Amino acid sequence: MAPWALLSPGVLVRTGHTVLTWGITLVLFLHDTELRRWEEQGELLLPLAFLLLVLGSLLLYLAVSLMDPGYVSLQPQPQEEPKEEQTAMVPQVVPLRRCRYCLVLQPLRARHCRDCRRCVRRYDHHCPWMENCVGERNHPLFVAYLALQLVVLLWGLHLAWSGLRFFQPWGLWLRSCGLLFVTFLLLSLSSLVAGLLLASHLYLVASNTTTWEFISSHRIAYLRQRPSNPFDRGLTRNLAHFFCGWPSGSWETLWAEEEEGRSQVV
């Protein structure tokens, strides 16, 4: 590995997240918070549980950040070439197209990411804090990470508040609680962001849509001028497919079935 590879954006972002995570955890243990009081009283169960949650959230972060989000193969296998009957199944209003950047045949709901320089299946968004795309393969883990991270942040927020002492002279308070107060503010902001992200992604998952489709539906050929989402199969089936991969089937087939149903109604 070349030395300059260690200074790549991905390495810097992941290292920064790891250092920040353990730095905040260390601040919570070193100050007079509930964590420290539990430790001094010999009650190690809750401090250990907090450490395991922090470790779990960090491992989930690294998994989502490092894994393949669902890249479209640059060298498609023979079975991935569009067959005549498959092409006929998808209405020609939305023809299968090739990416103008990497020249691969894009499946329905795929999009080219300029940051990753690859096409991603069921593209949701490119996350700068992960330095990776969120797509078909890692989106469920991304939602799980947000949920676990929110739990850790809210618990950390409570712990930081438990260590703040406001009835002290200003100079003494600044020396004893200044760093903890900064940590409290950082945890407050992070909790708000994580909560909003989790709520928005749960809404998108429940309706079987993506961030990109939700924001840019007027620009996407297979969604433009449509009254409803063609991939929405109801809450239960949407959640089952997202987290468990059931029921299986290509997006092209689902889109064609919905389009056929619309034509029969008309």
C-alpha positions in Angstrom: 0.0 0.0 0.0 1.3 3.4 -1.0 1.9 5.8 2.0 -0.4 8.4 0.5 -3.3 5.8 0.5 -3.4 6.3 4.3 -4.4 9.9 3.7 -7.4 9.0 1.5 -10.7 10.6 2.5 -12.1 7.2 3.6 -9.3 6.5 6.0 -9.4 10.0 7.4 -13.2 10.0 8.0 -13.2 6.5 9.6 -10.2 7.3 11.8 -11.8 10.6 12.8 -15.1 8.8 13.7 -13.3 6.1 15.7 -11.2 8.7 17.6 -14.2 10.9 18.3 -16.3 7.9 19.5 -13.7 6.7 22.0 -12.7 10.2 23.0 -16.3 11.0 24.0 -16.5 7.7 25.8 -13.3 8.4 27.7 -14.6 11.9 28.8 -17.8 10.3 30.2 -15.7 7.8 32.2 -13.2 10.4 33.5 -15.7 13.0 34.7 -18.0 12.6 37.7 -20.9 11.1 35.8 -23.1 8.1 36.6 -20.7 5.9 34.8 -17.8 6.8 37.1 -20.0 6.5 40.2 -21.3 3.0 39.1 -17.7 2.0 38.6 -16.6 3.3 42.0 -19.5 1.4 43.7 -18.5 -1.8 42.0 -21.6 -1.9 39.8 -20.0 -2.8 36.5 -23.0 -4.2 34.6 -24.2 -0.9 33.2 -20.8 0.5 32.4 -20.0 -2.7 30.6 -23.3 -2.6 28.7 -22.6 1.0 27.6 -19.1 0.0 26.4 -20.6 -2.9 24.4 -23.2 -0.6 22.8 -20.5 1.8 21.8 -18.4 -1.0 20.4 -21.4 -2.4 18.6 -22.2 1.0 17.0 -18.6 1.4 15.9 -18.4 -2.0 14.3 -21.7 -1.4 12.5 -20.4 1.9 11.3 -17.2 0.3 9.9 -19.2 -2.5 8.3 -21.5 -0.1 6.5 -18.6 2.1 5.5 -16.4 -0.6 4.2 -18.8 -3.0 2.5 -19.9 -3.1 -1.1 -23.1 -1.1 -1.2 -24.4 -3.0 -4.2 -22.1 -2.0 -7.1 -23.3 -3.0 -10.6 -20.6 -5.3 -12.0 -18.3 -3.6 -14.5 -17.9 -7.0 -16.2 -21.4 -8.5 -16.3 -21.8 -12.2 -16.4 -23.6 -13.8 -19.3 -26.8 -14.2 -17.3 -26.8 -10.5 -16.6 -27.1 -9.5 -20.2 -30.6 -8.4 -21.0 -32.6 -11.3 -22.6 -35.1 -10.7 -25.2 -38.0 -11.8 -23.0 -36.7 -9.7 -20.1 -36.5 -6.6 -22.3 -40.0 -7.3 -23.5 -41.3 -7.5 -20.0 -40.2 -4.0 -19.2 -42.4 -1.4 -21.0 -40.4 0.5 -23.6 -41.5 3.8 -22.1 -38.6 3.2 -19.7 -35.9 1.4 -21.8 -33.0 -0.2 -20.1 -30.1 2.2 -20.4 -26.3 2.3 -20.1 -24.5 4.6 -17.7 -22.8 7.3 -19.6 -19.9 7.3 -17.1 -19.0 3.6 -16.6 -21.0 2.2 -19.6 -22.6 -0.6 -17.6 -26.2 -1.6 -18.1 -28.1 0.0 -15.3 -30.8 -2.0 -13.5 -33.9 -0.2 -12.5 -33.4 2.0 -9.4 -29.6 2.1 -10.0 -27.7 5.3 -10.2 -24.1 6.3 -10.9 -22.3 7.8 -7.9 -19.6 10.3 -8.9 -17.9 10.1 -5.6 -17.5 6.3 -5.7 -17.3 6.3 -9.6 -19.5 3.3 -9.8 -23.2 2.5 -10.4 -25.0 1.4 -7.3 -28.1 -0.9 -7.2 -31.1 0.7 -5.4 -29.1 3.8 -4.8 -30.1 5.8 -1.8 -27.4 8.4 -1.3 -23.7 8.9 -0.8 -22.9 9.4 2.9 -19.9 11.7 3.4 -19.6 10.6 7.1 -19.2 7.0 5.9 -17.3 7.9 2.7 -19.4 5.2 1.0 -22.7 4.9 -0.8 -25.8 3.6 0.8 -27.4 1.1 -1.5 -29.1 -2.2 -1.9 -26.6 -4.3 0.1 -25.8 -2.0 3.0 -29.0 0.0 3.5 -30.5 -2.4 6.1 -27.3 -2.2 8.1 -27.3 1.5 7.8 -30.7 1.8 9.3 -29.7 -0.6 12.1 -26.6 1.5 12.7 -28.7 4.7 13.0 -31.0 3.0 15.5 -28.1 1.7 17.7 -26.2 5.0 17.4 -29.2 6.9 18.5 -29.5 4.7 21.6 -25.8 5.3 22.4 -26.1 9.0 21.9 -29.2 9.4 24.0 -27.6 7.4 26.8 -24.4 9.3 26.5 -26.4 12.6 26.6 -28.0 11.5 29.9 -24.6 10.5 31.3 -23.0 13.9 30.3 -25.9 15.8 32.0 -25.5 13.7 35.2 -21.9 15.0 35.5 -22.6 18.7 35.0 -22.5 20.9 38.2 -23.8 24.4 37.6 -23.6 25.8 41.1 -19.9 26.6 41.1 -17.7 29.6 40.6 -17.2 30.3 36.8 -13.5 29.5 36.8 -13.8 26.3 38.8 -16.8 25.2 36.7 -14.9 25.8 33.5 -11.9 23.7 34.6 -14.0 20.9 36.0 -17.0 20.7 33.6 -15.9 22.7 30.5 -14.9 19.6 28.4 -18.0 17.7 29.6 -20.3 20.6 28.7 -18.8 20.6 25.1 -19.3 16.9 25.0 -23.0 17.4 26.1 -23.5 19.9 23.3 -21.9 17.6 20.7 -24.0 14.7 21.8 -27.2 16.9 21.7 -26.5 17.9 18.1 -25.5 14.3 17.1 -28.7 12.9 18.7 -30.9 15.4 16.8 -29.2 14.5 13.5 -29.3 10.8 14.1 -33.0 10.9 15.2 -34.0 12.9 12.1 -32.1 10.5 9.8 -33.5 7.4 11.4 -37.1 8.8 11.2 -36.7 9.8 7.5 -35.2 6.4 6.6 -37.9 4.4 8.4 -40.5 6.4 6.5 -38.7 5.7 3.2 -38.3 2.0 4.0 -42.0 1.8 4.9 -43.0 3.2 1.5 -40.2 1.3 -0.4 -38.6 4.4 -1.8 -35.1 5.9 -1.6 -33.7 9.3 -0.7 -32.8 9.9 -4.4 -36.2 8.8 -5.6 -38.0 10.9 -3.0 -36.1 14.0 -3.8 -35.7 13.6 -7.6 -38.9 11.7 -8.7 -39.7 14.4 -11.2 -36.4 13.7 -13.0 -36.5 9.9 -12.9 -38.0 8.3 -16.0 -39.7 5.4 -14.2 -41.3 7.7 -11.6 -42.1 10.8 -13.7 -45.8 11.7 -14.0 -46.9 8.7 -11.9 -49.5 9.2 -9.2 -48.0 6.6 -6.9 -44.8 4.7 -6.1 -44.7 1.6 -8.4 -42.6 -0.3 -5.9 -44.8 0.1 -2.8 -46.3 -3.3 -1.9 -47.7 -2.3 1.5 -46.0 -1.7 4.9 -45.6 -5.4 5.8 -44.2 -6.6 2.5 -42.0 -3.5 2.2 -40.4 -4.1 5.6 -40.0 -7.9 4.9 -38.3 -7.3 1.6 -36.0 -4.6 3.0 -34.8 -6.4 6.0 -35.2 -10.1 5.0 -35.2 -10.0 1.2 -38.7 -11.5 0.9 -40.6 -11.6 -1.4 -37.7 -11.8 -3.9 -37.9 -10.6 -7.5 -36.3 -7.9 -9.7 -37.5 -4.3 -9.6 -38.1 -4.5 -13.4 -40.6 -7.3 -12.9 -42.4 -5.4 -10.1 -42.5 -2.3 -12.2 -43.9 -4.2 -15.1 -46.6 -5.8 -13.0 -47.7 -2.5 -11.6 -47.7 -0.9 -15.0 -49.8 -3.8 -16.4 -52.3 -3.3 -13.5 -52.6 0.3 -14.3 -53.3 -0.4 -18.0 -56.0 -2.9 -17.1 -57.7 -0.4 -14.8 -57.6 2.2 -17.6 
